[in-house]
Amino acid sequence: MAETPTIDDDEAAVEALKRFGLSTYEARTFVALQKLEVGSASEVAEVTDVPRSQVYGATDELESRGLIDVQQGTPTRYRPVDTEEARDRLYTGLRATGDAAFAYIEDVRGEQANLEERGEAIWTVEGEENVAARCASLIGNADADVLYAASDPGALDPLLEAFRGALDRGVAVTVVSAERPVLDAARESIEGVDTRVVPDDRDPGVSTGRVLLVDRDTVLLSVRPTEAMPHVSEETAFWSTETGFAMLLVAILREWFGDVGVE
């Protein structure tokens, strides 16, 4: 999982707030008002790097976002909403903006696609978190069955919801491993899963991180860093779907896995 960043000064907080759509002056003004609790434009300008003339525009925008209250008078005074309310408003606004952006992206997806190039595509993805996310996405598209092979129980954890969702849709889910802890974890965490053990004499002897087969046309294979593969610095996977390569490899792997021992 990505580490939560640490923010330990005003400018770092300002940069973070800008990601929610605030301008630099708006973010600095908001931080200053949180420090002051209640303040005028002059007082804000004294505690932050915002010219007094720019505070008025910044507070107008902050008020329109519902992040501050304004008390008319001479001088006009400003009070920030509490941090929980501000967080909720900013998160809601960011989600709404993101939803709108992705709705547009969904509408235009594939408009300029080169279908010939896409036809036999084989893709790569690097990093354990990214590989797990790709696996979850592929499992989410399953219509009939999923076969997942791994040697580490931890490789199941990020995919539990995806497996359960597949089973809820009537998709058959099989977990395969040569390691008993993986199979035990699967049975304990995923109701309705089928598990199969790979005997020692069937160990392929390669540093495979995980194998995912979805229906008859989607495959993902990954490798993890080992002493035998010093050039691999992090888990790296290749995957393909609805291609001749994918269908051939799925057929080969399903035949190989098909006669391993049923738990």
WOUR-V265577 format. One record per pair of residues at least 12 apart in sequence whose ideal C-beta (glycine too) atoms are under 10 Angstrom apart, sorted by the first residue. I is the first residue (numbers start at 1). GAP is how many residues later the second one is. D is the distance in Angstrom with one decimal. If there is no record, write none. Layout:
I:GAP:D
I:GAP:D
//
This chain:
1:127:9.5
1:128:6.4
1:131:9.8
1:157:8.7
2:125:10.0
2:127:6.9
10:17:9.3
10:18:7.4
10:21:5.5
10:22:8.4
10:25:8.8
10:37:9.4
10:38:7.3
10:39:8.9
11:13:9.6
11:16:9.5
11:17:8.7
11:20:9.3
11:38:9.0
13:14:7.5
13:15:9.2
13:17:9.1
13:18:5.6
13:21:9.1
14:12:9.3
14:13:4.2
14:14:5.5
14:15:9.8
14:16:8.7
14:17:6.3
14:34:9.0
14:35:9.5
15:12:7.9
17:13:6.6
17:14:7.4
17:50:9.8
17:69:9.4
17:73:7.7
19:71:9.4
19:75:7.9
20:45:9.2
20:47:10.0
20:66:9.6
20:67:9.6
20:69:9.2
20:70:4.3
20:71:8.0
20:73:6.8
20:74:5.3
20:77:9.1
21:40:9.8
21:44:8.5
21:69:8.1
21:72:6.6
21:73:7.1
21:76:6.9
22:36:8.8
22:39:7.8
22:40:8.0
22:43:8.0
22:45:8.5
22:68:8.1
22:71:9.9
23:31:9.5
23:34:8.9
23:35:7.1
23:38:7.2
23:39:10.0
24:25:9.0
24:26:8.4
24:30:9.7
24:34:9.1
25:23:9.0
25:24:9.1
25:25:5.1
25:26:8.5
25:29:5.0
25:30:7.6
25:32:7.2
25:33:4.4
25:34:9.6
25:36:8.6
25:37:9.8
26:24:9.1
26:28:9.6
26:29:9.9
26:31:8.5
26:32:4.6
26:33:8.4
26:34:9.4
26:35:5.3
26:36:5.7
26:39:8.2
26:41:8.5
26:42:9.9
27:21:9.6
27:23:9.6
27:31:8.6
27:35:9.4
28:16:8.5
28:17:10.0
28:19:9.4
28:20:4.6
28:21:6.3
28:22:5.0
28:26:9.3
28:27:9.2
28:30:7.7
29:12:9.0
29:15:5.6
29:16:9.1
29:18:10.0
29:19:6.8
29:21:5.6
29:25:8.3
29:26:5.8
29:27:9.7
29:28:9.4
29:29:4.1
29:30:6.2
29:32:8.9
29:33:6.5
29:38:9.6
29:39:8.4
29:49:8.2
29:51:9.3
30:14:9.6
30:18:9.5
30:28:8.1
30:29:9.1
30:31:9.8
30:32:5.9
30:35:9.3
30:37:6.1
30:38:7.3
30:48:9.7
30:50:6.3
30:51:9.7
30:56:7.6
30:60:9.8
31:13:9.7
31:16:9.0
31:17:6.7
31:19:9.9
31:49:9.2
32:12:4.7
32:13:8.4
32:14:8.6
32:15:4.9
32:16:4.0
32:17:9.4
32:18:7.3
32:23:8.7
32:26:9.6
32:46:9.5
32:48:9.2
33:14:9.2
33:15:9.1
33:22:9.7
33:25:9.8
33:26:8.3
33:29:8.0
33:34:8.8
33:35:6.3
33:44:9.9
33:45:5.7
33:46:7.2
33:47:4.3
33:48:9.7
34:34:9.9
34:46:5.3
34:47:9.7
34:48:9.3
34:49:7.3
34:52:8.5
35:12:6.1
35:13:8.4
35:45:9.4
36:12:9.6
36:41:9.6
36:42:8.5
36:43:8.9
36:44:8.5
37:42:6.9
37:43:7.5
38:31:9.3
38:33:8.0
38:39:5.7
38:40:7.1
38:41:4.8
38:42:8.6
39:16:9.3
39:20:9.9
39:36:9.5
39:38:6.7
39:39:6.0
39:40:8.2
39:41:9.2
40:12:9.2
40:15:8.7
40:19:10.0
40:31:9.6
40:33:9.2
40:34:9.6
40:35:4.2
40:36:6.7
40:37:5.4
40:38:7.3
41:12:8.5
41:13:9.1
41:14:4.1
41:15:6.0
41:17:9.2
41:18:7.2
41:34:6.7
41:35:7.0
41:36:9.0
41:37:7.9
42:13:8.3
42:33:6.8
43:12:9.3
43:32:8.8
43:34:8.6
43:35:9.1
44:12:9.9
44:14:8.3
44:15:7.9
44:34:7.4
55:21:9.9
55:23:8.6
56:20:8.3
58:20:9.7
59:17:8.1
59:19:5.4
62:16:7.9
62:18:7.9
62:19:9.4
62:24:9.5
63:15:8.1
65:16:9.7
65:21:8.9
65:24:6.5
65:25:7.9
65:28:7.1
66:15:6.9
66:19:7.9
66:20:8.5
66:22:9.7
66:23:5.2
66:24:9.7
66:26:9.8
66:27:9.2
67:13:6.5
67:14:5.8
67:18:8.3
67:19:5.4
67:22:6.4
67:23:7.8
67:26:10.0
68:12:5.1
68:13:6.7
68:18:9.0
69:12:7.0
118:124:9.3
118:125:9.1
119:123:8.5
119:124:6.8
119:125:8.6
120:120:8.1
120:122:9.7
120:123:5.0
120:124:6.5
120:125:6.4
120:126:9.2
121:118:9.5
121:119:6.5
121:120:8.3
121:121:9.1
121:122:6.5
121:124:9.2
121:125:9.4
122:97:9.6
122:116:5.7
122:117:7.6
122:118:4.6
122:119:9.7
122:121:7.2
122:123:6.3
122:124:8.2
123:97:9.3
123:114:8.8
123:115:6.7
123:116:5.6
123:117:6.8
123:118:8.8
124:98:9.7
124:112:6.5
124:113:6.8
124:114:5.0
124:115:7.9
125:95:8.4
125:97:8.4
125:110:9.0
125:111:7.5
125:112:5.2
125:113:7.9
125:114:7.0
126:96:9.5
126:106:9.7
126:107:8.7
126:108:5.9
126:109:7.4
126:110:5.0
126:111:7.8
127:106:9.9
127:107:5.5
127:108:6.6
127:109:8.2
127:110:9.4
128:26:9.0
128:27:8.5
128:30:8.6
128:81:8.3
128:82:9.9
128:94:8.8
128:96:8.1
128:106:6.8
128:107:4.6
128:108:9.7
128:109:9.7
129:29:7.6
129:105:9.8
129:106:9.1
130:104:9.3
130:105:8.5
130:106:9.6
130:107:8.4
131:24:9.1
131:27:9.3
131:78:7.4
131:79:7.4
131:81:9.5
131:89:7.8
131:91:5.4
131:93:9.4
131:103:9.0
131:104:5.2
131:105:7.7
131:106:4.6
131:108:9.0
132:22:9.8
132:23:7.6
132:24:9.8
132:25:8.5
132:26:4.0
132:27:6.4
132:30:9.2
132:78:8.8
132:90:9.7
132:103:8.8
132:105:9.6
133:25:7.6
133:26:9.6
133:29:9.8
134:78:8.7
134:86:6.6
134:88:9.3
134:103:6.8
134:105:6.3
135:13:7.6
135:15:9.7
135:20:8.8
135:23:7.9
135:24:5.8
135:27:7.3
135:28:9.9
135:75:7.2
135:77:5.3
135:79:9.2
135:85:6.2
135:87:8.7
135:102:8.2
135:104:8.6
136:22:6.8
136:23:5.6
136:24:9.6
136:25:7.6
136:26:4.1
136:27:9.1
136:29:9.1
136:76:9.9
137:25:8.2
137:102:9.8
138:24:8.7
138:74:6.2
138:75:9.5
138:76:5.1
138:77:9.6
138:80:5.7
138:81:9.1
138:82:6.3
138:101:7.0
138:103:7.2
139:20:6.7
139:22:9.5
139:23:4.2
139:24:6.7
139:26:7.7
139:27:5.5
139:32:8.2
139:34:8.2
139:73:7.4
139:75:6.5
139:79:9.5
139:81:9.8
140:21:9.5
140:22:5.9
140:25:6.6
140:26:7.5
140:29:9.3
140:31:9.9
140:74:9.4
141:25:9.5
141:30:10.0
141:73:6.8
141:74:8.4
141:77:7.5
141:100:8.1
142:20:9.0
142:21:9.9
142:23:9.3
142:24:5.3
142:27:7.7
142:29:4.7
142:30:9.0
142:31:8.4
142:70:9.8
142:71:9.7
142:72:4.8
142:73:6.0
142:76:8.1
143:23:9.6
143:26:8.2
143:27:9.1
143:28:6.9
143:71:8.5
143:72:5.6
143:73:9.7
143:74:9.9
144:22:9.9
144:25:10.0
144:26:8.7
144:27:6.4
144:28:7.0
144:70:8.7
144:71:5.1
144:72:7.7
145:21:8.7
145:26:6.1
145:27:4.1
145:28:7.4
145:29:7.2
145:49:9.5
145:68:8.1
145:69:7.8
145:70:6.5
145:71:8.6
145:109:9.3
146:13:9.6
146:16:8.7
146:17:7.4
146:20:5.6
146:21:9.1
146:25:6.0
146:26:7.1
146:27:4.9
146:28:7.0
146:29:9.1
146:47:9.6
146:66:7.3
146:67:7.1
146:68:5.5
146:69:8.0
146:72:9.3
147:25:8.8
147:26:8.1
147:27:4.7
147:28:8.1
147:29:6.4
147:47:9.1
147:49:8.8
147:64:7.6
147:65:7.4
147:66:4.3
147:67:8.1
147:68:9.9
147:72:9.9
147:103:8.9
147:106:7.8
147:107:6.9
147:110:6.1
147:111:9.2
148:14:9.6
148:15:7.7
148:25:7.4
148:26:7.2
148:27:5.3
148:28:7.1
148:29:9.0
148:34:9.7
148:38:8.5
148:45:9.2
148:62:7.0
148:63:7.2
148:64:5.4
148:65:7.8
148:66:9.2
148:72:9.4
149:25:8.9
149:26:7.5
149:27:4.2
149:28:6.3
149:29:8.9
149:33:8.8
149:47:8.9
149:49:7.7
149:59:7.7
149:60:9.8
149:61:6.4
149:62:4.1
149:63:7.8
149:64:8.4
149:72:9.5
149:104:8.5
149:107:10.0
149:108:6.9
149:111:9.4
150:25:7.6
150:26:8.2
150:27:5.9
150:28:9.9
150:29:8.2
150:32:5.8
150:35:9.8
150:36:9.2
150:58:8.8
150:59:7.4
150:60:4.4
150:61:7.7
150:62:9.0
150:72:9.3
151:26:6.1
151:27:6.6
151:28:5.3
151:30:9.5
151:31:6.7
151:47:9.4
151:52:9.7
151:56:9.5
151:57:7.7
151:58:7.8
151:59:8.0
151:73:9.0
152:25:8.9
152:27:7.5
152:29:8.6
152:30:7.0
152:33:9.7
152:57:8.1
152:58:8.3
152:72:8.5
153:24:8.8
153:26:7.6
153:27:9.8
153:28:5.0
153:29:5.1
153:30:9.1
153:31:7.9
153:32:4.2
153:33:8.4
153:35:9.8
153:36:9.3
154:27:9.9
154:28:9.3
154:31:8.9
155:20:9.9
155:22:9.3
155:27:7.7
155:30:9.6
155:54:7.3
155:55:5.4
155:67:9.2
155:69:9.4
155:80:9.3
156:19:7.3
156:21:9.4
156:25:10.0
156:26:6.9
156:27:9.9
156:29:5.5
156:30:6.0
156:32:9.9
156:33:6.7
156:34:7.9
156:37:9.8
156:54:9.6
157:28:8.4
157:32:8.2
159:14:9.9
159:16:9.7
159:30:9.9
159:31:9.1
159:51:9.4
159:53:9.0
160:25:9.5
160:26:9.3
160:29:5.5
160:30:6.5
161:29:10.0
163:12:8.1
163:23:8.3
163:26:8.3
163:27:4.9
163:28:9.7
163:29:9.1
163:30:6.7
164:25:8.7
164:26:6.3
164:27:7.7
164:28:8.5
164:29:9.2
166:24:9.5
166:26:9.7
166:27:9.8
166:48:9.1
167:23:7.1
167:24:7.4
167:25:4.8
167:26:7.2
168:24:9.1
171:43:8.9
171:44:8.7
172:20:8.8
172:21:9.1
172:22:6.9
173:13:8.8
173:17:6.8
173:19:7.2
173:20:5.1
173:21:6.9
173:22:9.7
174:12:9.3
174:19:7.2
174:20:4.4
174:21:7.2
174:22:6.3
174:39:8.9
174:83:8.0
174:84:9.8
174:86:9.9
174:88:9.3
174:89:9.9
175:12:8.4
175:14:9.9
175:15:7.4
175:18:5.7
175:19:7.4
175:20:5.2
175:21:7.5
175:88:9.0
176:18:9.2
176:19:7.5
176:20:4.7
176:21:7.7
176:22:6.2
176:35:7.8
176:37:9.6
176:77:9.9
176:80:9.9
176:81:5.5
176:84:6.3
176:85:9.8
176:87:9.4
177:18:7.9
177:19:8.1
177:20:6.9
177:21:6.4
177:33:9.8
177:83:9.6
177:86:9.6
178:19:6.9
178:20:4.1
178:21:7.4
178:22:6.9
178:24:7.6
178:25:5.9
178:26:9.7
178:82:9.0
179:18:8.8
179:19:8.7
180:15:9.8
180:17:7.3
180:83:9.2
182:13:8.5
182:15:9.3
183:12:4.4
183:13:7.9
183:14:6.2
183:15:9.8
183:80:5.7
184:79:9.5
186:77:9.1
187:76:7.7
193:70:9.8
194:68:7.4
194:69:7.8
195:66:9.7
195:67:8.0
195:68:4.1
196:61:7.0
196:62:9.0
196:63:9.4
196:64:4.9
196:65:6.2
196:66:5.5
196:67:5.9
197:63:6.6
197:64:4.9
197:65:8.2
197:66:5.6
198:58:9.5
198:59:8.0
198:62:5.1
198:63:7.8
199:61:7.1
199:62:6.4
202:54:8.2
202:55:9.4
202:57:9.2
202:58:6.4
202:59:9.2
204:52:8.6
205:23:9.7
206:15:9.8
206:17:7.8
206:20:9.7
206:22:8.8
206:23:9.2
207:15:9.7
207:16:5.3
207:17:6.3
207:18:8.3
207:19:4.5
207:20:9.2
207:21:6.0
207:22:5.4
207:25:7.8
208:13:6.6
208:14:7.1
208:15:6.3
208:16:8.2
209:12:8.2
209:13:3.8
209:14:5.5
209:15:4.0
209:16:9.2
209:17:9.6
209:23:9.4
209:26:5.1
209:27:8.2
209:28:7.2
210:12:5.1
210:13:9.3
210:14:8.6
210:25:8.3
210:27:7.6
211:26:9.7
211:38:9.8
211:42:6.6
211:45:9.8
211:46:8.2
212:25:8.6
212:27:7.7
212:41:9.9
213:33:9.3
213:36:8.6
213:37:5.2
213:38:9.6
213:40:5.9
213:41:6.2
213:44:7.8
214:25:9.5
214:27:7.6
214:32:9.4
214:36:8.3
215:26:9.1
215:27:9.5
215:31:10.0
215:32:9.8
215:35:8.0
216:26:9.9
216:30:9.0
216:31:6.4
216:34:5.7
216:35:7.4
216:38:7.9
217:23:8.8
217:24:6.1
217:25:5.0
217:26:7.7
217:27:9.6
217:29:5.6
217:30:5.2
217:33:6.5
217:34:9.9
218:21:7.4
218:22:7.3
218:23:4.1
218:24:7.3
218:25:9.2
218:28:5.9
218:29:9.0
218:31:9.9
218:32:7.1
219:19:8.6
219:20:6.5
219:21:6.0
219:22:7.8
219:24:9.2
219:26:8.2
219:27:4.9
219:28:8.6
219:29:9.2
219:30:4.9
219:31:5.1
219:32:9.8
219:33:9.5
219:34:7.0
219:35:9.8
220:17:5.5
220:18:7.3
220:19:3.9
220:20:8.2
220:21:9.0
220:26:9.4
221:15:9.7
221:16:6.3
221:17:6.1
221:18:7.6
221:19:9.6
221:28:8.0
221:32:8.6
222:13:5.4
222:14:6.3
222:15:3.5
222:16:7.9
222:17:8.8
223:12:7.2
223:13:5.9
223:14:7.7
223:15:9.3
224:12:8.2
224:13:9.8
//
